[in-house]
Amino acid sequence: MRPRMRRSRRLAGALLSLALATPGLGALALTTATPAAALDNGTALTPPMGWNSWNSLGTNVTEQQVKQTIDFMSANGLVAAGYDTVTIDDGWSLWHRDGQSTDIVRTSYGSMQLYDAAGNPVAGIDGTGNDPTSGHLTPRPDTFPSQVVNGQTVNGIQYLAWYAHSKGMKFGLYGTDTYLTCQMHPGSLGHEATDASDFVSWGVDYVKYDDCPYGPQIVGPDGHDYYTQGEGKELTQSMYARVQTFQRALDAASAAQGRPRVTLSVSAQPVHTGVPYLLGADDPARTDPVIRAAGTPAYQSPGYAPTGVWCGQVANLCRIGGDRGSDLSGVLYGQQLGTALQYPGNVRPGSWNDMDMMFTGWQDVYGSWGVTDTCACHKPFTDDESRTELSVLSMMASPLISGADLRNYADAQHTDGGASWSTGIPASSLALMKNAEVIRIDQDALAKPATLVGAPPANGTAPVVLKRQLAGGDTAVLLVNQDPNNWQTIGSTLGSLGLTGGFTYKELWTGATGTVASGGTVGGNWVAPHGVAMFRLTPQAASTPAAVIGDGAYHAIGAGGTGGQVLEVRGTCSAADGAVVDVNTWWSTHTSEQWNFAANPDGTVRITDNCYTGTQVHGTLTAPGSSGAAAYVTNGYDPTNAHQKWRVLQNTATGALTVTNVATGLALDATNPAAASAVVTDQPDPAAAGQAWTTLS
């Protein structure tokens, strides 16, 4: 819900989000139940990305500004990066429908004046009252004038939809499930079929659907104070029902006009709880199995707060917290993140938990920050904070909808009180928004949101660790420093993340790469105030062909469990043809302890010593025919003899080599650690120390 005054939205949103993050708010653990009638309209199969006019332009948004935004997004790589939808928020229409010649009559509470059947005004807080308005919504001619497209005159909204489409983009528009919008323009309650048909015919691809019930305080006959919950149908029909009605109207209009279905975003923050005794007995929220499984607290109606329980049944995007302001705390654990973590069952292709519009790159619209406006509530994001916001939203599979002013610096100029400034997005923020690796996390096809690693943070500055399972077996890990003033060392062991084996990693903001050995730690470095470290982990294969194969060099290989002793020809290079191999002290000058691993044409490996004497001429390592017998070297090599061929694999986590004979399938094994003990071939055993060989030179 958008408040009446833009400056007041921050405090209200923050208080609401804190309340929703409080433990004990209903049976939240049950929200992962499989939806019985989940919305499946084929749209928003990955989290939508784009721009919304509200944060930077508010109700002063104009046709020219939206065109400038479309041009900027297209020319500066944002559309190519995935930000392909441009949406006009509240304030685009006249204050009355075209069936009236004067603006809507409002009560002293700001609500629409409702009337009884005889035309007498009624309060409506008992659920009665009729909406007297009729006709169609009309774009404001002063801000969205009509234009000519291909010889046809179209209204300003239809023109902008066409213009967005001409740039390969989608177009979004704002509406509400109440009598009035949050800025008191006509809402769609009771006019769903008309408005849906108009939106579709205008070329709208995406609707942001809000919930703004104005009205007086309601104290029920039960003595409970329900605060402001609305009037008329806003009280007898749940949010669930009102959204469902509009969504079905959109589908019907799309089918009738032969156009693609429209993505529906429920922007209503879950503040309104309904009035149980007024809710219609036939309201569909009463029978929805997911709502029933989650339970409805006392003094609340099903199908209201919290939206994270049910919203995916009737819409594609679901606001699960209050309006966020331009301070990072709104996206951290105490507010939006903590709320989003409670509703993983609402996240799937076609249904996403919406953590509100991004402030990455947002510049103070109220003045020149630090000069004419020093309110901390208007302070622009730092680049560290922008990285954090983008990272948290991407880990939670939240839509990436920018609220920054995405226009050229000159187009975004402001002058007020003798001061001039621009709200245009800085180049550094623009680059952060286009980070392809982070966007790839947000858009991951597995569609599973992150989970919290470990216990919830003890306070608002304690670090947070998130883990997200990705398609293809990778894992994303986010280390969040919630402290706005101090650096923190943050890391998480693979064990804490529930991961086994070794991994390669890429830090998605710096581009740094490396490996984490089995049982190792991800991160563990200093993280900036309000900053993050974000990793994509890829499991290392248990083993790969050894790096020594085909390198042309001779290597000493030490046997595990022998204290660093190496494979050698027993008797050194003076040994006779057919001498067995053993383990002995490593001497870097002994050629009898040096081995070459040559690749055979059939993919196997020939292993030969570095001897060149009258009795030993690059002897080939050969396997015996039975388990437990000693391996040996022979001067002759027969490419058809599988006993002289080996497979040499390297453990990607430890670097250890296993050497397995092709003919017998037995592994080279130093079973006795004593010096001069014969090396045998034995049944492969990953736990056998003597079968793990290490390259020493």
N, C-alpha and C positions, 0 to 999 in steps of 0.2 A: 504494500500500500504506500502511496506517495502522500505525504502530509500536505496541508494547505500552504504552509510556508516552507520554502526550500531550506532555510537556515535551521529549522526545527527538526528536520528529518534525522539528523545525526544522533542526537541524544535519545530520541524515542527508539530508533533502531538498535542502538547499543544496549539500552536497558532491556529491550525485548529479547535480544539474542542471548544476553546473560541469563535471563530467566529460563529460556529454553534449554540452555546448557546445564541447568541445575539437575543433579542426580535425583531420580525418583519421579520423573515426569512421565507417568503412565507405564504401560507394559511394553517398553520399546524393544525388548529382545524378541518380541513376536512379530516385528515388522518384516522379517525376512520370509514370511509365508509366501508361497507361490500365488501370484494374483489369479483370481478365477476369471476375471474379465478384463485383463489388461488391455490398454489401448494398443492397437496394432494398425496404425494408419500408413505404415511404410515410410514415414519421414523421420528425420533426426536419428538415423541409425548410428551416428557418432555425435558427440556433443557439438551443437552448433557454435559457430564462431562468427564474430562480426562486430558491429558498432551500434550503440544506442545514443540518442541525442540528449538524454536527460542530464547527466552529470555536468556537462559543459555548457549546454545551450538552454536547458530548462524549457519553459513555455515560450521563450523568445525565438525558438527555432523557426527558420524560414526555408523556403524553397531553394533560394540561392545557397544558403549554408549547406544544405543537404547535397546539392550538386557539387559544391566544392569538396565535400567529404568524399563523395563517390569518386571524383576525379583523383583526389589525393591517394585514396586507398588503392585505386587501380594503378596509378603511376609509380607508387613507392613500394610495390611488392607485397602489400598486405593481402590482396585478393589471391595472389599466387601462393601465399603462405597458408591460406585457408580461411581468412577473415572475409567471407563472401556475402554477408547479409548486413544491410544498413536499415536501421529501424527508427522511425519517428515516434517519440513518446507523447505524453499527454500535452494537450493544448492545440492540436492541429485543426479541430473543428470549431464551428460557430457554437454559441451558447444556447442554441435551440435547433430543433429539427426543422426540415423545410415545410412541415405541416403547420408550423406556427410562424407568426411574424414578429413575436417578441421573445425575449430570453426566458428561460425556465423560471418559474416562481419558486423561491426557496423559503423555507421556514427560518425562524430565528436561530435554529441549530445548524443551518447550512444544508439541510436535507431538502429533497424535492417535496413540494407540497402535494400531498395525495388527497383524493376526494372520494366521497361515497357515491352510491348510484344516483343520488339526487343532486349531485354536484356540490355538496357541502364539504368544506375542508375537514380532514380528519388527521389525528396525530400519527396514526399508522403503527404505533408501537404495540398494538394488539394483533398485528399481522394483517389487518384489513387496509383497504384504500386502493384506489385506482390511479395509475399513471395517466395523466391527461394528454401526453404528447403523442404525436404521430408523425409519420413521414421518414425521410432519410437524413443521415448525417451529411453535413455539408462542409467541405474544407473552407477554412477562413480565406476569403479572397484577398485580404491584405497581406498575408504571409505565404499563402499557397494559391496564387492566381492561376486561372485557366491558361492553357497553352495549346498550340496547334501541333499535332503530330500526324505526319503523313496526310495532311489536308483535313484532319478531323480535330475539332476542338474537344479537349478533354480537361477535366478538373486538375488542380495542382497535384493531388495525391496520385491520380492515375498517370500523370505525366512523369512524376518521379519514379514510379514503378517501372514505366517504360524505359526511363533513362538508366536506371540501375541494371535492368535486363540487357540494355545495349552494351553495357560494360562487363557482361558476364557475371553479374551479381544478382542477389535476391533482395527482395524488398519487404520490410516489416512495418506494421502499424499497431498502434495502441488502442485498447478498448478496456471496458470493465464489465464485471458481472453484476453491477449495481445500477441504481437509477442515475447516479452521477459519477463522473470520473473523479479522481483525487483532486483535480483542479476545477471541479464543478462544471465541466462540459457534459453533454448528454452521454449516459452510459448505455449499455446494450441490453440490460434486463428488460424482458418483455418485448424486445425488438430483435431477437436473435436471428430469425430467418431473414429479415430485411437487411440487417447489417452484414451478416455473413455473405449474402448474395452480392451486396455492393462490394465488399472487400475482394471477393473472388473476381468479380467483373473488372475491378480496378487493377488486377494483377498482383495482389498481395500474396506473398509466399509464406509469411510468418506473422503471427499475431501475438503480441504481448498483452495478456489479459489480467487486469488488476482487480482488486477488491477494496472498495472505499465506501462502506456504509456510514453515512452521516446520520445524526439523530440525537435525541435526548438520552439521558441516563435511564436505564430500565431496572426497576426494582420489582421482582416478581412477587406473586401472591405467597410464595414460599419464604419471602423476606430476604432472598439473596440479591445482592447488587450485581447485576450483569454488565454494568457500565454501558457504553454505547455499542449497540449491536446492529443498528439500522432500523428499517421500517418496512411495512408491507411484506412483499415477497422476499425481501432480504432476510426476513425472520422465519418465514414458513417454508422456504426452500434452502437447503444447505448449499454451501459453496460447491461441494461435490456435484450436486444436482444442477446448479446454475452453469458451472463450467461444462458439464456433460451436455447440457442442452445446446450450448453454443458450439461445442466441438462437433456434435452431430449435424448442426446446421451448416457448418463449414464443409463437412463431407458431402452433404446433400447438394450444396451449391456447386461444389467442384464437379460432382457427377453430372448435374444438370447442365453445366456449361462446358463440360468436356475438358476441364482444366486439372492440373495436378493437385493433389491434396495439400492442405495448408498445415504447417507446423504450428502447434499451439503451446505457448509458454504461459503458465500460470505464475504471475508475478506477485500474487497476494502473499504478503508476509503472514505467518500463522499467528495473528494476534487475536482474531475474533473467534469466540468459542460457541456462539449460538445461544439460543434460549430454548432448553429442552421442551418445555410445555407448549411452545408455539410451532415447533417443527412438524410439518405435515406427516401424517401417519404413513403415507405411501412414498415418502422420500427414499430414493434408491440407496442413500448412504446407510439406511437402517439395515439393509439386507446384504450389503457388500461383505463377502467372507473375510477379506483382509482387515477391514475395520472391525468386524465382530471379533476376530482373533486378537487384535491389539487391545480391544476394550476401550470404553469411553469413560473418562473420569466423571465424578459427580459434578453437577451444575454445568456440564458441557453437552453439546449435541454432536452426534456422529457426522463426519463430513466437514468439520471445521478444523480447528487446530488439533494436532499438528499435521500439516499438509504432507510431511514426509511419509506418513502411513499410507495415504490413499491416492496421492496426486497422479501417480503413474497409471492409474486406472482410466483417467479421463483426459490427460494432457501429456505432452512430450517433455516439457521442462517444468520443474517444480521448485519455486522458491521455498527454502526450508528455514530461513532465518530473516531477521529484520533488515531494513535498509542499511547498507554500510556507508560510512563516511570516509573522508580522505585521510584516515589514519590506519596504520597496519593492524592495530588490535582487532579490528572488525573481522579479519580473516583468520585470526589465530585461534588457539584451542578454546579460549574462554568464550568465543562467540561462534562464528560460522563453522570453523573446522570441527569444534566439539559437537555442534548440532549435526553436521553432515555425517559424522562417524556413526551416529545413532540410526541412520536409515539406509544401510547398504542394500536392503531389499527393493528400494525404489529405483535402483540404478541397473539399467540393462539397455540394449539397443532400442531406441525409441522412447526412453524414459531416463531423465537425468536430474539429479539434485542441483539446483541452481543456487550458487553462492553469491549472487548479485553481480552487478557490473564492475569491471576492473577499474582501478585508479592508476594503473601503470601509465606513466607519462602525463597524468592529469596535472594541469596547472591551475593555480588559484584564479577563479573567475570573479572573485569579489574585489580584487585589487592587485597591486603589484606586491607579491609576497616579500616580506621583509622591509618594505618601504611604506606602502599605504595600508597594508593589512598584515598584522603579526599574530592573528589568532591561530593557536596551535591546531585548531580544528580544520584549518584551511591549508596547512603546510603541505606542499607537494611531496610526493614520494621520492625518496632517494633511489638510486639504481639498485642498491642492496634490497630495499623494500620492494621494488618492482620485481626483482628476481624471486623474492619470497612469495609474493602474491601469485605470480604466474606458476610457480612450482607447486604451491598448495592446491590451487585450483586444478592443475593438471593431474596431480596425484589422486584427487577425488573425482576425476572424470567430470568436472563441472564445465558448463559452457564457458567459452572465452569470449565474452562480450565486452568490448572496450567502451568506457565512458569518457575517454580522453577526447580532446579536440583534435580530430584527425584532419587538419587542414594546414595549408602552407602558413608559414610564420606571418606573412603580410595579411592573409585573409583573416587570421585570427587575432588581429589587433583590437585593443580596447583603449578607450580614453575616458577617464572619469576624474573629476576633481583636480584637473591639471596634471594627472599622471597618465602615462601610456604604458601598456604592456601587451604581451601576446600570450594567448593560452594554447598556441600551437604546440604539438607534441615535440619534445626534444629528440634529436637524432639518436642519442644513446638509448632512450626508451623505445624508440621505433625499432632499433636493432634487437633489443631484448624481446619484444613482442614477436619477432620473426624467427626466434630460435627454433630451428626445425626439429632438433632432438627433443626439446621439451614439448612441443606441439605433438610430436609422435607419441609421447606418453599419454597426453590428454586424449588423443584420438585412438588409443589402442583398441584393437578389434575384440579383445577378450571382454572388455566392458566391465571389469571388476574394479571397484574403487579401493583406495588404500585402506589399510587397517593400522591401528595404533600398535606400536611395538613397546611392550612393557607396560608399566602402570601409568595412569594419567599423570600429567605434570602436577607437582605439588603446589605450584603457584603460577602466577602470570608471567614470570620471567624464566621458569625452568624450561630446559630444552625439550623438544618433541621429536620423536623418530617415527617415520611412517614407512610402510612397506606396501608395494603394489605388485601383484602378480600380473605378468604381461603375456600376451599371446606369443607362442613359440618357445616358452620356457624361461625367458628373461625375467628379471626382477628389478623394479625401480625402488630406490631407497632415498628418502629425504631426511636430512638432518637440519632441524630448524632451531635457530637461536631466537627465542622469544624476548630476550632482554634488549630493550631499546638503547642501552647505554654501554654495555660491556661485551667484550669478546668472550666466547666460551669454547672450550675444547669439547667436541661432540663426536662420538663414534658409537658403533654397534658391532658386536661380534656376529659372525655368521651363525653361531649357535643361537643367539638371541633372536635372530631373524628367521630361525627355523630352517636354515640352509646348510647343506652338507656338501663336501667336496670343495674344489677350488674354482675360482671365478676370474675372468677378466673384467675390468671395469672401465667405464668412461664417465668422468665428471662432466655433466652436461652444460655447465656454465663456463668452465675454464678450458674444456677440451682435453684435460689431462687423462692419460690412460695408464693402466698397470694391471697387476694381478693381485688377488687376495688368496693366499694359501688356505687349505682346509683348516677351519677353526680360527682363522684370522679375523682382523677387524676392518670394517668399512669406515673410512674417515679417520677419526681420531685426531684431527687437526683443529686449529683455531678457526672459528666461524665468526664473522663480523656481527656487530649488533644488528638485530632485526634482519640477519642474513641467513643464507642456507648453503648447504652443499648437497648436490643432487646427483645420484649415481645410477647408471644402468649397468646391472650385473649380468654377465652371460656365463653360463656354466661351462667350465672347461671339460672337454672330453676326458674320460678316464685315462685314455692313453692314445697316443698318435705315433706314427712312424718316427723312430728316433732321429734326432737332429744330426747324429754322426754318420748316418747312412749316406754314402756317395760323396763325402766331403774330401776324399783323397788323402786324408791324414791318418796317422796312427795314434791310437789312444790307449792309455792305461785305464782299466776299469776295476774299481774296488768292489768287493763283495760285502753286503750288509752283514753285520754281526761278527765280523772278523777283525775289527779294530783297524780298518784301513788297509788290510792286505789286498793284493791284486791278483788277477788271473795271470798265470805265467805258464810257459812250457817247462815242465819239470826237467831239471838238468840243464836248463838254459839252452842257448842256441847250439850247444855241442851235442844235445840229445839226438838220439837216432830217430829216423822216420818212424812214426807211430807212437811217439812218446805221449804219455797222458798229460793232462793239464792239472795244475794245482793252484793253491793260493800261497803267497809269500810276501815278504817285505817289499815295499815299493822302492825301486831305484829308478830314477828318471833316466838313467843312462843304459838300463838293461833293455835291449831290443826284444828279448824273449818275453817282456811284459808289455809290449806294444802291439796293438791290434788294429787292423783296417777293416772297415765295414763297407763292402762294395755291393751295390745294387745289382741283382741279376735281372735279366730281361723279363722273367716271369713274376717279378715283384718280391721275390725272396732275397735273402742277403747271404753273401759269402764272407766268412770271417777268417782272416789270415794273419799269422804273426809276422813280425818284422825281422825275422832271422834270415840270413843269407850266408850259410856256411856249407861245408862239404856234406853235412848230414841233415841240415835243416834249411830248406829253401822255401820261405813264405808258406809254411805249413797251414793247411786248411783245417779249421776246427770241425771235428766230425763227431757225431753222436753215436753211442753204443746202441745195441738193439733192445736193451732191457732197462727197466727202472733201477736206479741205484748203482749202475755201473759207471766207471770213469769215462769221461769224454777224452778225446785224444786229437792229435794233429797228424796229418799225412801230407806228404809232398805232392802226391797226385790229386788232381781234381777232375771229377766226372760230373758234368752238368746234368746228367740223368739220375744221379745218386742223391735222393732226397735227404739222406743222413748228413750230407755236407751243406744243406741249405737251412737257413734259420729265419725266423721272424723276430725282429727287434723293435719292441714298442717302448715308448717313453711315457711315464705317468706325468700328466700335465700339471698336477698339483705339486708333486715332490721332485720331479725330474729323474726319478729312478728308472732304469732300464730293466725290462724282462726279456730274456733270450730263450726262445722256444724253438725246438727242432721241428722241421716240417714233416719228416718221416714218422716220428713217434708221438709228437704232440707233447713231449716231456720238456721241462724247463731246466736250464743250466742252474745248478744249485751247489753252493758251498756249504755242505751240511756240517762240516767239521771246521771250527775256527782256528785250529792249530796250524802253525806254519808247515808247509810242505804236504798238507792234506789234499787228497785228490778231489777235484771238482767233478760232480756226477750230473746225470740228468734224472729228474724226478717229477712226480706228479705236480702240476702247477698249483701253487698255494699262495694267494696274495699276502697271507700272514707270515710266510716263511722269509726270515731276514736274509738268508743266503741266496734267495732268488731275486733280490733287489740289488742291481748293479749301478754303480755311480761312476760317471766319467770324471777322472782325476786329471787328465791332461789331453 
